[in-house]
Amino acid sequence: MLVLSRKIEELIEFPELGISIEVLRIKGNSVRLGIKAHESVRILRGELQEMVNELQDHDQATVSAPAMPQQFDCQVA
């Protein structure tokens, strides 16, 4: 992990990705960031990504769970 210190209006650039992050405001323990990226780049807050991952894990477990065996009425003649 790279840790950087930035002041208000300073940027962090990811030139190969076309992404820049600007510090807009610092108030107490809160930092407001502005993120510029191509609209095709998906940006999520960490807690939302965790929720997405949990839903995907749940869906994957549901899909990969073995199906319940079907019951057939068999009559012996």
Contacts in CASP RR format, 6 or more apart in sequence:
PFRMAT RR
TARGET T0000
AUTHOR 0000-0000-0000
METHOD contacts of the structure
MODEL  1
MLVLSRKIEELIEFPELGISIEVLRIKGNSVRLGIKAHESVRILRGELQE
MVNELQDHDQATVSAPAMPQQFDCQVA
4 12 0 8 1.000
6 12 0 8 1.000
6 23 0 8 1.000
7 23 0 8 1.000
8 23 0 8 1.000
8 24 0 8 1.000
8 25 0 8 1.000
8 26 0 8 1.000
9 22 0 8 1.000
9 23 0 8 1.000
9 24 0 8 1.000
10 22 0 8 1.000
10 23 0 8 1.000
11 20 0 8 1.000
11 21 0 8 1.000
11 22 0 8 1.000
12 20 0 8 1.000
12 21 0 8 1.000
12 22 0 8 1.000
13 19 0 8 1.000
13 20 0 8 1.000
13 21 0 8 1.000
14 20 0 8 1.000
17 37 0 8 1.000
17 41 0 8 1.000
18 36 0 8 1.000
18 37 0 8 1.000
18 38 0 8 1.000
19 35 0 8 1.000
19 36 0 8 1.000
19 37 0 8 1.000
19 41 0 8 1.000
20 35 0 8 1.000
20 36 0 8 1.000
20 37 0 8 1.000
21 33 0 8 1.000
21 34 0 8 1.000
21 35 0 8 1.000
21 36 0 8 1.000
22 33 0 8 1.000
22 34 0 8 1.000
22 35 0 8 1.000
22 36 0 8 1.000
23 31 0 8 1.000
23 32 0 8 1.000
23 33 0 8 1.000
23 34 0 8 1.000
24 32 0 8 1.000
24 33 0 8 1.000
24 34 0 8 1.000
25 31 0 8 1.000
25 32 0 8 1.000
26 32 0 8 1.000
35 43 0 8 1.000
37 43 0 8 1.000
44 52 0 8 1.000
END
